[in-house]
Amino acid sequence: MKLFSFLMLLLFTSALKVCAQNAQDTLDIKKVALAYIESQHKPNPKQMEDALHPRVVKRSVFKNKKANKDYVSEYSAENLVILAQTYNTNGDKFPKSPKKEVKLLDVSALTASVKLLADDWFDYMHIVKVNGEWKIINVLWQYNKIAEHQ
């Protein structure tokens, strides 16, 4: 009976290693999400580029007041690298100690969903493991104040 229990435990833990993240994956996923926001805090386009999959798309919904219609805004990897280079060059876009909280929503062997809470907005991210590295492939974001989407 002890041998059977041991074998079942061994089989179960082996399956977990294949299907779920390990401690290093958790650290790497958080590191990538933080690199995304920190590259904007202190302008660092290389840090942003390193965190992104080349086919990343960042989206949000805005309202065009003149047309009175909602539309989806999209940014590519190139746009995000330029954003990291230019957004906070005067150092006035974030508080002295900016908020940067990463919540892991779901993690699998090759994919992760996270929520990044910043000062004025939040980002939902899909992060993929490609060639052994975690990279951001999708971002869906929203301002905390919905009026900012006007």
C-alpha positions in Angstrom: 0.0 0.0 0.0 2.9 2.4 0.9 4.5 1.6 -2.5 1.2 2.4 -4.3 0.8 5.7 -2.4 4.4 6.6 -3.2 4.0 5.9 -6.9 0.7 7.8 -7.0 2.4 10.8 -5.3 5.4 10.6 -7.7 3.0 10.4 -10.7 1.0 13.4 -9.4 4.1 15.6 -8.8 5.5 14.7 -12.2 2.3 15.8 -13.9 2.4 19.0 -12.0 5.8 19.8 -13.3 4.6 19.4 -16.8 1.4 21.4 -16.5 2.0 24.2 -14.0 4.6 26.9 -13.5 7.6 26.5 -11.3 9.0 29.1 -8.9 11.3 30.5 -11.6 8.4 30.9 -14.0 6.5 32.8 -11.4 9.5 35.1 -10.9 10.1 35.5 -14.7 6.4 36.3 -15.4 6.4 39.0 -12.7 9.7 40.4 -13.9 8.4 40.8 -17.5 5.2 42.5 -16.3 7.2 44.9 -14.1 9.7 45.6 -16.9 6.7 46.8 -19.0 5.7 49.5 -16.4 9.2 50.3 -15.1 10.4 51.0 -18.6 7.8 53.8 -18.6 8.7 55.1 -15.1 12.3 55.6 -16.0 12.4 55.8 -19.8 14.1 52.6 -21.0 13.1 51.4 -24.5 15.5 48.4 -24.3 13.8 47.2 -21.1 10.4 47.4 -22.8 11.6 45.7 -26.0 13.1 42.8 -24.0 9.7 42.3 -22.2 7.7 42.1 -25.5 7.0 39.5 -28.0 7.5 41.1 -31.4 3.8 40.5 -32.3 2.4 42.1 -29.1 -0.7 44.2 -29.4 -1.9 46.6 -26.8 -5.5 47.7 -26.9 -8.0 49.9 -25.2 -11.5 51.3 -25.9 -11.9 55.1 -26.3 -14.8 57.3 -27.4 -14.5 59.8 -30.2 -16.5 62.7 -28.9 -17.1 64.3 -32.3 -18.4 61.0 -33.9 -19.9 59.9 -30.6 -18.6 56.4 -31.3 -16.3 54.0 -29.4 -13.3 52.7 -31.1 -10.4 50.3 -30.2 -7.0 51.8 -30.0 -4.1 49.6 -30.9 -0.3 49.8 -30.2 2.3 47.5 -31.7 5.7 46.5 -30.3 7.3 49.4 -32.1 4.7 51.9 -30.6 5.4 50.5 -27.1 9.1 50.8 -27.4 8.7 54.4 -28.5 6.3 55.0 -25.6 8.9 53.7 -23.2 11.5 56.1 -24.7 9.3 59.2 -24.7 6.3 59.0 -22.2 8.0 60.1 -19.0 11.0 62.0 -20.2 10.2 64.9 -17.9 9.6 62.6 -14.9 6.1 64.0 -14.3 3.8 61.2 -15.4 4.1 59.1 -12.2 4.2 59.7 -8.5 7.6 59.6 -6.7 6.9 56.0 -5.6 4.7 54.7 -8.4 2.2 51.8 -7.9 3.2 48.6 -9.6 1.3 45.6 -8.4 1.3 42.3 -10.4 -1.4 39.8 -9.8 -1.1 36.4 -11.3 -4.5 35.4 -12.5 -3.7 32.1 -14.2 -0.4 30.4 -15.1 0.1 27.3 -17.3 3.2 25.8 -18.8 3.4 28.2 -21.7 0.8 30.9 -21.0 0.0 33.3 -18.2 -2.6 35.9 -17.5 -1.7 38.8 -15.2 -3.2 42.0 -14.0 -0.9 44.9 -13.5 -2.2 47.7 -11.3 -0.5 51.1 -11.9 -1.4 54.5 -10.5 -3.9 55.7 -13.1 -4.7 52.5 -15.0 -4.6 48.8 -15.0 -3.4 46.3 -17.7 -4.5 42.8 -18.3 -1.7 40.9 -20.0 -1.2 37.6 -21.7 2.3 36.4 -21.4 3.7 33.5 -23.4 6.8 31.3 -22.9 8.6 31.2 -26.2 12.0 29.5 -26.6 12.3 29.4 -22.8 11.5 33.1 -22.2 8.4 34.8 -21.0 7.2 37.6 -23.3 4.1 39.9 -23.3 1.9 39.1 -26.3 -1.4 40.9 -25.5 -2.3 43.9 -23.3 -5.8 45.2 -22.7 -5.8 48.3 -20.5 -8.1 50.8 -19.0 -7.8 54.0 -17.0 -9.2 53.8 -13.5 -11.3 56.9 -14.3 -13.6 55.9 -17.2 -13.9 59.6 -18.2 -10.3 59.4 -19.3 -11.5 57.3 -22.2 -13.4 60.2 -23.8 
